[in-house]
Amino acid sequence: MRSLQVVTPNMKCIYNCPFCISKTHIHDNAFKDNYSLNKKFWKDNLAKVIKENDDLKYVVITGTNEPMQSIECVKDIINIVRNESPDIQIEIQTHYYKDNDIYKNLDVVAYSIPFYNLTSNIKPSGKTNRYVFILTDTFNDYRLSDILKITPDNVSQITFKVLQKGNEASKEVNDYINSHSISIDSLNKLREDINSYNGNLSIRLDENCMDTTNRYKIFREDGYLYNDWEEESKSC
């Protein structure tokens, strides 16, 4: 296991993005919050997972809501990882665009950007800053060269993510994605631009971000390790 996603406690999200894939999980994110209810158990299990996986290179702090809603949890994750394996790279995935001291303790701050005009709101302040463009229809007709013009010099990594539909029961999310995904033509042109890019930035296109196969495992707020996002709770 080279990468581990650590999930902060589930709560009502302050952003409530209409395309959020976490709204489509069959288990409805019903996991016991042992971070709050049994913190020692949660901390011990996270430390154990890190200690027992010598090949672990990356820890990604994420959530079924905005992870910066649980700043104490974020701090605890950082401290546990640094204590157990200081060489592991720690990243946070966030919509929280304001500067925060916690970002200075991370290796990568990945800012999720679902609309083209939001970049002016971001004050990138991490050691390494990544812009993660969520490809809604606001990116239609823009080429990679246009996006590079609105990307600050202190951003060294860019990821483009295609919107991911949920199961048949996820009608509201799926309807939004059907109506507001980037057009096929714009996506194809963007893919061509990325494939031919030879500059200094690290740029990639992620067309299936929820596929965990051979990519990562998930440490949930109940303190257990999961193989994929749809796996049912082990703590119920």
N, C-alpha and C positions, 0 to 999 in steps of 0.2 A: 504493500500500500504506500504509494508515493505521496498521495494527497488526502487530507482529511477536512471535511466541512463540519464546523462546529456551530450548532444552531442555538441562538439565544432564545429565552422564554417567549412563548407565543402570547400575543396580546393584540388588541385592535390596532391596526397600523395607522400611523399619522398621515400616510400618503395615500393608501388605498388605491393603488394603480388599477385601472380597469382590466388590464391584460395579465395581472399577476398570476403566475402558474401555481402559487401556493393555495389559491382559492379553488383549485380543481382536484386536489388530492382526495382519493376515495375515503380516507380515514378522517378527513376534515380537521387535520392537525390536532387530533385529540390525544395528546401525549401528556403524561403526568409531569408537572413542573418540579422535578427534584432539585433543580438549581435553587429554587425558593424554599421547598419543603424539606429537603434533606441534602443540604449543601455539601457536607462532608462526603457523603456517598458519591455525589456528582463530581466533586473535585478529585477524589481518589480514583474513580473510574477513568476520568480524562487523563490523569497522570499515568495510570496503568497502560492505557491505549498507546500513549506516546512512548512510554518506556519500552513496551514490548514490540514496537515496530521500528526496527533499526533503519529500514529503508524509507521512512517517512521524511519527506523533504519540504512539504508545504502544508500549512494549516490556514484554512479560509474561514473567517468569521462571517456568518450569514444568519438569516432568520426567515421565518414565515411572515415576518413584519420587518420594519426597519431595525437593524441590530443596534443602532445608536440610541434606541429607546431603553436599552438595558446597559448603560455605560459601566456599571459595576461588574456585570457579567463579562463584558468585553475586557475590562482590566484584569479580572481573574483568569480569563483564558490566556491573555498575554503572559501573566506571571507564571502560570503553570507550565506553559510551553517553554519559556525562557529558562525556568529552573530545571526542567527535565532534559531539554535538548536545545541549547542556545543557537545552534546552527540552522534550525528550521526557519524557513521564511514564513512570516505571518502576514496575511492579507485580510482586509475587511472589504465587504461589498456594501456600498451605502448610497442612499439618496440624500444624505445629510451633507449639504454643500458648504456649510460654514466652517471656518478654521476651528480646530479643537486640539488641545494639547495631546490628547490620546493618539492622534495621528502620527506624532513624532516618535512614538514607541513601536510603530508598525513598519514592516518592510515595504508593503504595497498598500496604497489606498486606491480602491477601484470605485470610481464614481459612476453610478448608473444614470444614463441620460436618455429618457424616452422621447424627448421632443427636441427638434433641431435648435430651437431658439433658447434653450435652457443653459447653454454653455456660459453665457455672460454672468450667470448667478453663482458660478463655482469659483472658489478660491483654493486651488489645489495646494496642499501643504505637507504632503507626505515625503518620505525619503525617495520613494518611487511612486509616481502618479500614473494611474491608468484611467482612460476614459472608456466606458463601456456603453456604446451607443445601441439602444434598444430600437430595432428598426420598424418604427411606426411609419405611417404614410407622410409624416412631416419631413421625412428624408427623401421623398420622391423627387426625382430630377436633380438631386445633388450628386456630384461625383466625389471621389476621394480627395481631389485637389481642393474642392470647396470646403470639405470638412477639415482638412489640414490647416486651412487659413484661420479657422476659429479655434484651433487647438493651441494652447499656450506652449511656450518653449520648455517649461518644466514638466510637461507630460511626455513620457518616453514610451508608453505602451497604449495601443488602441485595440479594443475588441469590438466587433460588430456582432450583435446577437439577433437572430431571427426569432420573431414571436412564436411561442410554443402553445399549441392548443391542448386542452385537457380532454377528458373522456366525454362521452355523450351527455352526461348529466351536467356538464359545465357550460350550459347554454349561454349564459350572460357573458362569460369570458370569451367563448368561442365566437359569439356574434360580434363582439368588439374586434377580435382579431380578423375575422372575415372582412370587416368594414374598414379597418384601419392599419392593416399590414402594409409595409412597403410594396410597391408594385413589382411584378416579376421583371419587367424591363429594367427598372432602377436597380433591383438586386443583382441582376445579371451584369449590368455595367459596373456596379461596385465590386463584384467578384473579379471581373477582368482587371480593374484598377489595382486591387489588392495583389493579385497574382503577378502583375507586372511591376509592382512597386519595388524600388531598389534603394530607398533612402535609409536613414539612420534609426527610424522608429521601428518598434516591434508591432506589427499589425496582423491581426488574424480575424477570420470570419467563423463564428460558431453557429452552426445550423441545427444543433441538437444538444443544447446545454444540459438537458435533464437526463441524458444517457450516462449512467454512472459506470457502465461496463468497462473494467480495466482503467478507470479514470480516478475514482475517489470513493471513499465511504463517508458515512454521515454519523456524527455523534450528536444525538438529540438531547433535548432539555431534560429527558428522563434519566440521562446518564448511561444509556445503552448505545451500542454501535449497530448501525443499519447498513445494508448493502445498497438500498435504493430508496427513493423518496416515497414510494407507494407502500413500503413494507409496514405492516400493522404494528402497533405498539407492543413492546415486550413487557411493559410494566403494568398493564391493566389486569 
